[in-house]
Amino acid sequence: QGGSVISALLAHSGYTIRGLTRDPHSPSSQALGARGVEMVAASLADPASLVSAFKGAYAVFGVTIPWSKENETQQGKIMVDACLADRVQLFLWSSQPSAAALSKGKYTIRSMEDKAAVDEYIKAVGQPAVFFWLGA
């Protein structure tokens, strides 16, 4: 998803795009850098790295990494907290609805529950946000 967002933003001049990566020297990071993206080392598990990376940003597009050591709820909350710390004006959040809520408790899908929990957290802490339910 992030790559598609970057391509769309690069098609419209006037935006400075900062991409976050664990390794700014990786071939994919270098390729994005060659396209004009400022690549910054950061981790969804490291709140301080996100606060540093989000500094001065108007908006942040947030996407989590499923099946990582940290669950998507933790990753999302860390991003939201970094946005609040940096007074980011808009958080664009790639989310999904709760499968448990949609199925009245019949089905539970961890990734969907994690993302839905972040939706509720965003609302509770008052971070201005747009919620994207891609494919929903």
Buried (B, 14 or more C-beta within 10 A) or exposed (E): EBEEBBEEBBEEEEEEBBBBBBEBEEEEBEEBBEEEBEBBBBBBBBBEBBBBBBBEBEBBBBBBBEEEEBBBBBBBBBBBBBBBBBEBEBBBBBBBBBBBEBEEEEEEBEBBBBBBBBBEBBEEEEBEBEBBEEEE
